[in-house]
Structure formats: structure tokens, C-alpha cells
Amino acid sequence: EFNKVGPGDEFIIEKIKDLKCKKILILNKIDLVDREAALRMAAEFEKYKVFDDIMPISALNNVGLDALIKLIIKYLKPGPMYFPADYITDRPERFIVAEIIREKALMYLEDEVPHGIAVEIEEMKERKGRDLVDIRANILCEKKSHKSIIIGKEGRKIKGIGKSAREDIERLLGSQVNLQLFVKVSENWRDDNYRLKTLGYFR
């Protein structure tokens, strides 16, 4: 229930109450209840005197997200600069590209396929004489039955995934992208440490 602190909530509160750091409680999905219910829920958690701030948001409707980001920034402490100021990540571009494709696949597939999919980049290279990057990638799934779901009727799913991913990758790389996607069955890839390493999940 949204207006009741449950045993699971109390378990987490007990675990974090003595941590020497700022604690922000985020109450998501406030779009599903009225304002009074959200305020009651916040008041219930305030009684525990554990959280420095309680922030009601709706991630779906983009309500309260800007305020949450500002709050997090307020609590962040300055630290040493480990990377140049223009770095956006310490991960290789190939890994970021793979994660973009995986994100779009999960968005398009929703609950049709479990989250047991991965993306491996077979080829990623700039085409000579053109502002164009050729990318060939495989979407890995664990069962044959998932392959047809990912491809979709008349290839609609895979085309949608590719179009959406390509747009984000072009923004990332700052150039045009020719993206080719294939679907391959790789049973139990999540249990294969070597495969996980080649996919970039181990460093």
C-alpha cells in the first residue's frame, strides 16, 4: 500500500539508519495516487527520522525529477578529478553503443522477452572518405523462441530497435551511422564468464 510503511521498508530502514551519509527517500509513482496520499506516505517515513530528504516523484510523467537532480547535486561532495573534464564515461565507445542497442531492445520488447539479452558489437569502423560509421551488432538471446519475438512480424521489432538505437548512437558519435542488427541464440550466456568478459561486463 502506498500509504503504509511495510515490513520490507522497515527492514531497509534498519539497515541504513546508522550509515554516515546523506539519505534521500524517493517516493515514485505519485501519479497513481492523490496528493494527500503522497503527503501521508512521506509523513509516515518522516517518523523514523532516518532520511535527510523525502522526494515524491513520478518518473513516468517527469514530475519532480529536476528537483531530485538538484537535491542530489547539493549533497555531492567535491572529489579528485580522475578523468579530463570532457570525458562523459570511462567505458569504451563499443560498450556504450552495445548498451544503447540493448536499452532500445528492452524498451521495444517490454515484457515479451526476459531481460536475458545482451548485445555484442562484431564490427565498428569509420568508412573511408565519409562521415559514416559502420556498425554490425548481434542481439543475443537465450532461447530460440525469443529470436522470432525480437525480430517481430515482418521484421518490425528489429527495425524499430535499430532506428531508435541508430539515432542515439549518431548523437553519441557525432556522425552518421549505418547500423546492422542480427539476432543470435546464445544459451546460458549469463553463466559464461568468458562471454561476459568479451561483452564488456568484466574488466
Secondary structure, DSSP 4 states (H G I P E B T S, - for coil): -TTS--HHHHHHHHHHTT-SS--EEEE--GGGS-HHHHHHHHHHHHTT---SEEEE-BTTTTBSHHHHHHHHHHHPPP----S-TT-S-SS-HHHHHHHHHHHHHHHHHTTSS-S--EEEEEEEEEPTTSSEEEEEEEEEESSHHHHHHHH-GGGHHHHHHHHHHHHHHHHHHTSEEEEEEEEEE-TTGGG-HHHHHHTTS--
